[in-house]
Each structure stands twice: as C-alpha cells, then as structure tokens.
Amino acid sequence: MNRPPGMMDVAREAGVSHITVSRVVNGHPSVRPETRARVEAAISKLGYRRNSVARALKSRRSSTIGVMVVGSDLFELPRILLGVETAAKQAGYWVSLASRQGESTTGDLVETLRRLTDQSVEAIAVVTDRPDAVEALSGLAFGVPVAVVMSGSAPHPDLSSVQVDQELGARLAVRHLLGLGHRRIAHLTGALRTFDARARVEGWRAELATAGAEGAVLEGDFSAESGYRLAHRLCADDAGLPTAVFAGNDQMAMGVLAAFAERGVRVPRDVSLVGFDDMKGAGYLVPALTTVRQDFVHLGGSAIELLVRMLGRERALRRQLAPELVVRRSTAAPRADA
C-alpha cells in the first residue's frame, strides 16, 4: 500500500461497513463489543490514524488551543508554556504553538493569528510582554476566544487577560527594603517598552513617595549584561552608592552581583539587593537572592482556564495573580555610614 491506510481499508480488514469503523473511532456506544474488538484489531494491524484536519473541518472542533508568543526576550516562557500545556491537556485539548520574534506590526500579528485559525484552533492564548502588541490585537476580529497572558489588562472587551500584579511585586520589594531602614534605593529596570518594566517602576516610585525616600532609575534590558553594566555605573557615580538596589529581574541581579564583586562592594553589608522572578537557582547565588516570586506555571494554566470558560459561553474575564516576596540573604539593614 503506497498510501496511509484509510477507514475503508480498516472496514475491509474487519469485515464491517465504514460507518461501523467511524462509530468505533468516535466512541459511539451502539457497537457490539465483539465488533468493536475486531475493528480495533484491524486498526492496530494496519496502523490506521484519523485525519484530524478533515475531522476538524467536518465537526468544527479540533480540540486544539493555539498559543501565539510575541517577543524574543521572555525568560519565563518555558514555565508559562508548561502551565499552558498541562492545563490544556487536563481540559482535553492539544496545543499548537506559533511565535513572532522581534518587533511586530499589526500585519505580522494578523498573519500569525490567521495561521492558527487556519488550523481550526478553538481558542488562542497570546503570550507577550509588550503593550503595543495588545493594543494592535484590540482592533482585530478573531472568531475564537482570545486571552492575553502577561501584558497588563487587555483594552478590548472581548479579550480576556491574566497577569501577575507587577506593581504589587515592586511594592513588596521596596517595602521590604524600607522596613530594613533603607532610604536610598536605586531601581535598575528592564526595557521600558515592556509592560512588566513600566509597572515595576510605578510600584517602586509609589513606595518611595509614600516613605519620603529617594532613588535613581537606570534602564537596562532584563539581561545579566545590562545589570552588570548599570551596577558599574552606580559604582562610578560621584553621588556615591545607594544603600539598596532593586533589580528589574533576577538576571539583572546576577549581573549586579558580578559587577559589585569586581568593585569590592559587599552584598548585603555595603548594598542590599533584591531581584524579581525567583528564577531557578536564585537561592544558590552568593549571597542567596532576596526576590519576588512569580508563579509562571500557574499563570499559563490560568490562561487556559479563562479560555475554557469562554468556550463555555462566558464573557471575557480579567484575572490578576499576586506575587510573593522571598527573603534570603542578599538584604540587610543599611551600612552604618549611610
């Protein structure tokens, strides 16, 4: 046989009609056990597999949820996708992944969405940290439920969204430092084109204002290299070192630790340091990093939960998840001469 076996081949092998084969394949209850066993034996012998694309076109159900990733610097993406895939599987869905790297225009997003909908996906989760991508989505018609993961609240009433409360996370970090007695707290941000970086700056600024404290903002790009570079800038500043640094994420905090080690700046004796994300291994840095934990697996799973509820005819939903401060050994009271 030069082609994959079809339903008619299974029917001939089992000595039944193709309708009976269809009923067995689709789990119909009106098939006698002995007939079902004969068909299943034929399927196994021939290696028959259903044409899921044709089945989706006929039934308008593919049991697949599309996932579109917009952006190339999403360090937390593997854990988000783990949450998405696990929750989708539990709900009886497969996942189809598409990505759009670099800067994306509305046309790029439309093309990627079209590719997913051409696969008859039943819903789409858009994972992005860029507000401009969400704004572009707000003017589009989808035909299927869509949920935005990470990038703030979706402006379109038909878009669901799920995010970690980034501003609260920054507030928790700064509040912890203020509680230790720090009044000069620098913030090394990620790229301010991203929602996360903007929200963390707002939280940092609000807590400082409430306490009457001060600090400078230096923009990086969420990479360890940018944290390293900005920490060297802090060390070279004529105004002197702050007593504490709130890094935009744990990657940047790693760069800060490296730069401070080169400069002879001791953490936390000279400068306290807080990161963000609680990346794997953060507790094994020297010193162990105080940071803000985001549950990215739960974030991805929550997106699927919202989409399944929308498939059940519920309206678009908004969900915000609370982060958690994890205190380790990189923070302490400010140095005596501060």
Secondary structure as UniProt FT lines:
FT   HELIX           7..14
FT   HELIX           18..25
FT   TURN            26..27
FT   HELIX           33..46
FT   HELIX           52..59
FT   STRAND          64..70
FT   TURN            75..76
FT   HELIX           77..90
FT   TURN            91..92
FT   STRAND          94..100
FT   HELIX           106..118
FT   TURN            119..120
FT   STRAND          123..128
FT   HELIX           131..137
FT   TURN            138..139
FT   STRAND          146..150
FT   TURN            157..158
FT   STRAND          159..164
FT   HELIX           166..180
FT   STRAND          184..189
FT   TURN            192..193
FT   HELIX           195..211
FT   STRAND          217..219
FT   HELIX           224..236
FT   TURN            238..239
FT   STRAND          244..247
FT   HELIX           250..263
FT   TURN            267..270
FT   STRAND          272..274
FT   TURN            280..281
FT   HELIX           282..284
FT   STRAND          290..293
FT   HELIX           296..311
FT   TURN            312..313
FT   STRAND          318..321
FT   STRAND          324..326
FT   TURN            329..330
FT   TURN            336..337
//
